[in-house]
Amino acid sequence: MSGLNILLHSLTDDVKEQLDKGLAKLGLVATAEQLNQLLGLLALLHKWNRAYNLTAVRDIRDMVSRHLLDSASVSPFVSGPRLLDVGSGPGFPGLVLAILNPDLAVTLVDSNGKKVRFQRQAVMELGINNVTPVQTRVETFAAGTFDQVISRAFASLGDFIGLTRALPTSEGQWLAMKGPGVEHELDTLPDDIALQAHHLLQVPYDAAQRQLLILTRKELCK
């Protein structure tokens, strides 16, 4: 039995059904291979988390909603083709977005060694061929390298832009995944950066408010 099949065998049918129905509620269609990769990622995270404390979310059903489906909810707004996930932790949202969008070239960056080791293990065991995990500081990337830069509660909007402002292409975007109460952070944006779009997200099986802010250089919004 392959490593992926062993991981899948460890999951209960209700967890598999939760993911399947959750993706359907988001209007997303996944192939059988993509579903298996997402479930394998879930099982691997649950296994590693017991030893390495990768996430404060312990219950596997909560992992479905708060990691897999939360990440998947922004998939319609991700076009890449080169996407940087800043402060990705154990790989969210980048790993999920890479699985759902095979044409993306996803780079995951985090400074935490054990979380990047998990990312690399997931990429290897699940056969995710369009992801590059990197343990470094975000400032080491060359300017204009990415079409979109995404973060999931990584930092304030001002800090997020400040740390990564050279990385998108001239027509690139920043995608900030946020919880409630983010409006005041818009006041901290640099003068040349503007809010291009604001989407409220409905994550299945999670009552918490989620939103996505898409930012770009101000001249592109005229």
Secondary structure by P-SEA (a helix, b strand, c coil): ccaaaaaaaaccaaaaaaaaaaaaaacccccaaaaaaaaaaaaaaaaaaacccccccccaaaaacccccccccccccccccbbbbccccccaaaaaaaaaccccbbbbbbccaaaaaaaaaaaaaaccccbbbbcccccccccccccbbbbcccccaaaaaaaccccccccbbbbbbbccccccccccccccccccbbbbbbccccccccbbbbbccccccc
